[in-house]
């Protein structure tokens, strides 16, 4: 009788352990699926950099807490107007000075981020913060930055620089457009006339052959 009781208890414990293991495995898979869905290719990059999924997951969760703790500020309408105008100049400059346009685009991204209270001292920190605020754009930002580095070394060709400017433009549009001050009724307040209608989706012209 005692042996039967012991065996029964042992089997019950094994069943509990098996259930816990299954639930733990399911929870891990769901966490991976959630983070991979949220961060996309940035998740794989974090795993590679951290040397394992658990470390990468802790690092990504840390990024989220860091951004949550930042007091991100919206742009004023005047600031938004200024930077949209500056971007228009950068994009126009690309035809004659593609290398300088890339430098200026990178600078504008940092200026807008700084103005909105993002830390901007290091690129990796900027990319980490972008991966939380704009996860769909962080891989493009990394690609644009890599081309900007090649440009500084005079190694980037025209097509690479055009792609870099497109990548910068998509992030710039999010940083500026989604940060715009929301007015309940812009038409009645007259503020709709203060916001320039600058298109950020027009094609980027490539330099003419000389």
C-alpha positions in Angstrom: 0.0 0.0 0.0 2.8 2.4 0.9 4.6 1.5 -2.3 1.5 2.3 -4.3 1.1 5.6 -2.5 4.8 6.5 -3.2 4.5 5.6 -6.8 1.3 7.6 -7.1 2.9 10.7 -5.6 6.0 10.3 -7.8 3.8 10.1 -10.9 1.8 13.2 -9.8 5.0 15.1 -9.3 6.4 14.1 -12.6 3.1 15.2 -14.3 3.3 18.6 -12.6 6.9 19.0 -13.6 6.0 18.0 -17.2 3.2 20.5 -17.3 5.5 23.3 -15.9 8.1 22.5 -18.5 5.6 22.6 -21.3 4.1 25.9 -20.0 7.6 27.3 -19.7 8.5 26.3 -23.2 5.2 27.7 -24.6 5.8 31.0 -22.7 9.4 31.2 -24.1 8.2 30.6 -27.7 5.4 33.2 -27.3 8.0 35.7 -25.9 10.3 35.1 -28.9 7.4 35.4 -31.3 6.3 38.6 -29.7 9.7 40.2 -29.6 10.6 39.0 -33.2 7.3 40.4 -34.4 7.9 43.7 -32.6 11.6 44.1 -33.6 11.9 42.2 -36.8 15.5 41.8 -38.0 16.7 43.8 -34.9 15.8 40.8 -32.8 18.2 38.6 -34.7 20.9 41.3 -34.5 20.4 41.6 -30.8 20.7 37.8 -30.4 23.9 37.8 -32.4 25.4 40.7 -30.5 24.4 39.4 -27.1 25.4 35.9 -27.7 22.1 34.2 -26.9 18.4 34.7 -26.9 17.9 35.2 -23.2 20.5 38.0 -23.0 19.1 39.6 -26.2 15.6 39.5 -24.7 16.8 41.2 -21.5 18.6 43.8 -23.6 15.5 44.5 -25.7 13.3 44.8 -22.6 15.9 47.1 -21.2 15.7 49.3 -24.3 11.9 49.6 -23.8 12.3 50.6 -20.2 15.0 53.2 -21.2 12.7 54.8 -23.8 9.7 54.7 -21.4 11.8 56.6 -18.9 12.8 59.3 -21.4 10.6 62.4 -21.5 10.1 62.5 -25.3 8.9 65.9 -26.4 6.8 66.8 -29.4 8.0 69.4 -31.8 6.3 72.8 -31.8 4.7 73.8 -35.1 7.5 76.3 -35.6 10.1 73.7 -35.1 8.3 71.3 -37.4 8.0 74.0 -40.1 11.8 74.7 -39.8 12.9 71.1 -40.1 10.5 70.3 -43.0 12.0 73.3 -44.8 15.6 72.1 -44.0 14.8 68.7 -45.3 13.5 70.1 -48.6 16.8 71.9 -49.0 18.8 68.7 -48.3 16.8 66.7 -50.8 17.3 69.4 -53.4 21.1 69.5 -52.7 21.4 65.8 -53.5 21.4 66.4 -57.3 24.6 68.5 -57.2 26.1 67.5 -53.8 25.0 63.9 -52.9 27.8 63.4 -50.4 27.0 66.6 -48.5 23.3 65.8 -48.7 23.9 62.6 -46.8 26.0 64.4 -44.2 23.2 67.0 -43.7 20.4 64.3 -43.6 22.3 62.4 -40.8 22.7 65.7 -39.0 19.0 66.6 -39.3 18.0 63.2 -37.8 20.3 63.8 -34.8 19.0 67.4 -34.4 15.4 66.4 -34.4 16.1 63.5 -32.0 18.0 65.8 -29.6 15.2 68.3 -29.7 12.7 65.7 -28.8 14.9 64.6 -25.8 16.5 61.4 -27.2 20.1 60.8 -26.2 22.2 61.2 -29.3 25.8 60.9 -28.2 26.3 57.4 -29.7 24.9 55.9 -32.8 24.1 52.5 -31.1 22.1 54.3 -28.4 20.2 56.2 -31.1 19.5 53.0 -33.0 18.4 51.2 -29.8 15.9 54.0 -29.1 14.6 54.0 -32.7 14.1 50.3 -32.4 11.5 50.9 -29.7 9.9 54.1 -31.1 10.0 53.1 -34.8 10.9 49.4 -35.0 10.1 49.1 -38.7 12.6 51.7 -39.5 15.7 50.8 -37.4 17.2 48.4 -40.0 16.9 51.2 -42.6 18.5 53.6 -40.2 21.4 51.2 -39.6 21.8 50.8 -43.4 21.8 54.5 -44.0 24.4 55.1 -41.3 26.6 52.4 -42.8 26.4 54.2 -46.2 27.1 57.5 -44.4 30.3 56.0 -43.0 31.3 54.8 -46.5 30.5 58.3 -47.8 32.8 59.9 -45.2 35.6 57.5 -46.6 34.7 58.5 -50.2 33.7 54.9 -50.9 29.9 55.2 -51.4 28.6 55.3 -55.0 25.6 57.4 -56.1 23.0 54.7 -55.9 24.1 53.8 -52.3 23.8 57.5 -51.3 20.3 57.7 -52.9 19.2 54.6 -50.9 20.7 56.2 -47.8 18.7 59.4 -48.3 15.5 57.4 -48.8 16.2 55.6 -45.6 16.9 58.8 -43.7 13.8 60.4 -45.2 11.5 57.6 -43.9 12.8 58.0 -40.4 12.8 61.8 -40.6 9.2 61.8 -41.7 8.2 59.8 -38.7 10.3 61.9 -36.3 8.8 65.1 -37.6 5.3 64.2 -38.7 4.2 62.0 -35.8 5.8 64.5 -33.4 3.7 67.4 -34.7 1.7 69.3 -32.1 -2.0 68.2 -32.3 -4.5 71.0 -32.5 -8.2 70.2 -32.0 -9.3 72.5 -34.8 -6.4 73.8 -36.9 -8.7 75.5 -39.5 -10.5 77.6 -36.9 -7.2 78.5 -35.1 -5.5 79.3 -38.4 -2.6 77.0 -37.5 -3.2 74.9 -40.6 -1.8 77.8 -42.7 1.4 77.8 -40.6 2.3 74.2 -41.5 4.1 74.0 -44.8 2.9 71.4 -47.3 6.2 69.7 -47.9 6.0 66.3 -49.5 8.4 63.7 -48.2 7.3 61.1 -50.7 8.5 62.7 -54.0 11.2 60.8 -55.9 14.8 61.6 -55.1 16.6 62.7 -58.3 20.1 61.3 -58.9 23.0 63.6 -59.9 23.3 64.2 -63.6 26.3 62.7 -65.4 29.1 65.1 -66.0 
